[in-house]
Amino acid sequence: MTLDPVHVDGIADLAGRVTKQVDETDQSALADRAFEEFLDPLYRDGRVVLEPIGEHRRRKVPIADIALTESPFPTQHGLDAGTINPTTFNNGLVIDVSQAAMAAVPTSIELHRGRTIVMTVHSNDTTLNLSEDWLGIDRGYGRRRILHAPRVDRYEQTVVHALALYRAESEHALDNAAIVDDLLILDGPLYPTGLLKWVERDPQLKRLIIEETEFTGVIQNYLELVETFIERNIPLVGFVKNSASKAITRELRNVLSTPWVNDEGLFRRVLTRRDDRGERLTDCLTFTGWFRSRVGTDGVLSSDELAISYDRQFDDEAYEVSFCIVYDPRDDLVYRIEAPYAFTQESELRNQLTTQLLAEIARERGPPLAVAKADELASIDRQGKQTLRQRIEHEFNTEQQRSYNDKRWGPVADMEF
């Protein structure tokens, strides 16, 4: 049964009552103060956890002008991984399947055909041993393997999803690193943020990262990837389309009454330009300078909190996360660009990366073309997910575990983990 107009009006009235308590002008002024006074640098317990690289200020560039700028990097490669999302079966198995792909600009059909496919399986059957070595597929253009996820009493779906996604992505990136000549852009963060969040989420999940080789191997892959590109002097960046980080706003609450749900909300306020009537101006991209970050998950790999056995080839600061924030007013969207500090500590390369990403956002009205291509190659659409699940049901000689929501709503919308 749908809502009657009288119900809609009543709900809208409630929203109006809330709106009267929220002063947009005050929030904008508070955001300006937070940016100007507390991020240069940001402290925690007397220790710097966020600091600007170079001059600390907001910038803007006309969209029409930057879109015509020649790319500082003649070729670009993008990399992404997609999954079918965790699925529980009646025989007690919980599985996820991920495929990773790399795209090139200009296009490379041979490269685009390549895939790295990982299936992760969780089972409480102690006699089951499913892990195996890599197997070839598609005449050598792809490779695949099964990983047996460490047993847990809860978070089974979270564990199989993270292991499949990050193993496929990191393995495909390392396997194809030598192909990249100028710039590699990961679709998402520089490091496996989904895993690093476990450190503060639950002791059992944190233990998995530190003690289980399946997960320590994933972390080591990303560290090795950074080292590979530092050695080759080819920049590596991460393009984050949807950042849920609350690390900066959480720290700011120690000194300010911050109303923003997350960091994205703060930077949207900081970077939005309005005319005298309060209308949003859409002629320019606005962006921050670069920050060197050890706040939230950015600081996990640079602290002693996650001690894994890995001999780093460079000083710890080379691996640190640095980032800048770009705001596109045309769609009211905030993007976060990440790179190892090894690449952003020098102003010339830092400016080249900024120019490249701004030009791409202006032209594509969204992620860089190489990332969009990789996303298209790696993504598994809803029909593909359903087909894979049905094939797995057949191979398992069992059925997917279903709930009343499947009957009520049909195929349940895929969840984010």
Secondary structure, DSSP 8 states (H G I E B T S, - for coil): ----HHHHHHHHHHHHHHHTT--HHHHHHHHHHHHHHHSSSEEETTEEEEEEES----EEEEHHHHTTS--SSS-EEEEEEEE---EEBTTS-EEEEEEEEEEEES--HHHHH-EEEEEEEE-S-TT-------EEETTTTEEEEEEE----SS-HHHHHHHHHHHHHHHHHHHHTGGG-SS-EEEES-SS-HHHHTHHHH-HHHHHHHHH-HHHHHHHHHHHHHHHHHHHHT--EEEEESS----HHHHHHTTTS----SSHHHHHHHHH--B-TTS-B--SEEEE--EEEE-SGGGGTTTSTTS------SS-HHHH-EEEEEEEETTTTEEEEEEEEHHHHSSHHHHHHHHHHHHHHHHHHTSS-HHHHHHHHHH---HHHHHHHHHHHHHHHTS-B---HHHHHHSS------
